[in-house]
Amino acid sequence: MYQFADIRQKAVLVCMMTGMRVGGVKDLKVKHLRRIEDWGSVTVYSDTMQEYDAFVTPQGFKDIADYLEYRKRNDETISPEFPLIRNEFQPQKAGEWTDPRGNTHYPEQIRASTGISEIVTSLVRKIICSIRSLCCRFHSIF
């Protein structure tokens, strides 16, 4: 599953592989991610009675760092208060931007647990299509 994921999907999968609940991902901010030697730590449900730390593998930490770097390369200014996993965006409109109607848009956190579910569902569909493609090629050989 991981090999089929794009950069944003990998960041979501990393969070899910820590064991955190789907609802915990949407509230994560950049400030909740910390490096611990080669590993990472994410504070989930920060400033609540349910607060706890989840640990991220070295590869997972690298994938989240790559995702944040991708956002920076697309002109988003990353601050500690920004969402760790944000809503979808067009690369040319990663930071603050104004639409043709004059409405100003800002980076937003991913929407509820349905946003995470959509990412995982999309990834599963991508995998199924890849498997079907491989099966068709295999059958055409024989």
C-alpha positions in Angstrom: 0.0 0.0 0.0 2.8 2.4 0.9 4.5 2.1 -2.4 1.4 3.3 -4.3 0.9 6.4 -2.0 1.7 10.0 -3.1 3.6 12.3 -0.8 0.5 13.4 1.2 -1.0 9.9 1.4 2.3 8.7 2.9 2.2 11.4 5.6 -1.3 10.3 6.5 -0.3 6.6 6.5 2.6 7.4 8.7 0.3 8.9 11.3 -2.1 6.0 11.0 0.8 3.5 11.5 1.6 5.1 14.9 -1.7 3.6 16.1 -3.4 7.0 16.6 -7.1 7.2 15.9 -8.4 8.7 12.6 -9.8 11.6 14.6 -6.4 12.4 16.0 -4.8 13.1 12.6 -7.0 16.0 11.7 -6.0 18.1 14.7 -2.3 17.7 14.4 -0.2 20.8 14.0 3.4 21.2 12.9 4.4 22.0 16.4 3.2 18.6 17.6 5.9 16.8 15.6 9.4 16.4 17.2 12.5 14.7 16.2 14.0 12.2 18.7 17.3 11.0 17.3 16.4 9.3 14.0 12.8 8.7 15.2 9.9 11.1 15.6 7.2 11.8 18.1 3.8 13.3 17.6 1.6 14.7 20.4 -1.9 13.6 19.8 -5.0 15.4 21.2 -2.6 18.1 22.6 -3.9 20.1 25.6 -6.7 17.7 26.4 -7.2 15.0 29.0 -6.6 12.4 26.3 -3.2 13.8 25.2 -0.5 11.2 24.5 2.7 10.8 22.4 2.8 8.5 19.4 6.1 7.5 17.9 7.1 7.6 14.3 9.7 5.4 12.6 12.8 7.0 11.0 11.3 6.3 7.5 8.0 7.8 8.6 9.6 10.9 10.0 11.5 11.3 6.7 8.2 11.0 4.8 6.5 13.6 7.0 9.5 15.9 6.6 9.4 15.4 2.8 5.7 16.3 2.8 6.4 19.5 4.8 9.3 20.3 2.4 6.9 19.8 -0.6 4.5 22.3 0.9 7.4 24.8 1.4 8.6 24.3 -2.2 5.1 25.3 -3.3 5.3 28.7 -1.5 3.4 27.7 1.7 4.9 29.4 4.7 4.9 26.7 7.4 4.5 27.9 11.0 4.2 25.8 14.1 0.4 26.5 14.3 -0.3 25.2 10.8 -1.9 21.8 10.3 0.5 18.9 9.9 -1.7 17.3 7.3 -3.6 20.0 5.4 -6.4 20.0 2.9 -5.7 19.3 -0.8 -4.2 22.2 -2.7 -3.0 23.1 -6.2 0.7 23.5 -6.0 0.6 27.0 -7.5 -1.9 28.0 -4.7 -0.3 26.3 -1.7 -0.1 29.3 0.6 -2.5 32.2 1.0 -4.3 32.9 -2.3 -7.2 34.8 -3.8 -9.7 33.2 -6.1 -11.3 35.0 -9.1 -14.2 36.2 -7.0 -11.9 38.0 -4.6 -12.2 35.4 -1.7 -9.0 34.8 0.2 -8.1 31.2 1.0 -5.6 29.9 3.6 -4.1 26.5 4.3 -6.8 24.5 6.3 -6.6 21.4 8.4 -7.9 18.3 6.8 -11.7 18.0 7.3 -12.8 15.6 10.0 -12.2 11.9 9.9 -14.0 11.7 6.6 -11.0 13.4 5.0 -8.7 10.7 6.2 -11.1 8.0 5.1 -11.2 9.5 1.6 -7.4 9.5 1.4 -7.2 5.8 2.5 -10.1 4.9 0.1 -8.4 6.6 -2.8 -5.2 4.8 -2.0 -7.0 1.4 -1.9 -8.6 2.1 -5.3 -5.2 3.0 -6.8 -3.8 -0.3 -5.5 -6.7 -2.3 -6.9 -6.3 -0.7 -10.3 -2.6 -1.5 -10.3 -3.3 -5.1 -9.3 -5.9 -5.4 -12.1 -3.4 -4.0 -14.6 -0.8 -6.5 -13.5 -3.2 -9.4 -13.8 -4.3 -8.3 -17.3 -0.6 -8.2 -18.4 0.0 -11.6 -16.8 -3.0 -13.2 -18.5 -2.0 -11.7 -21.9 1.4 -13.4 -21.6 -0.2 -16.9 -21.4 
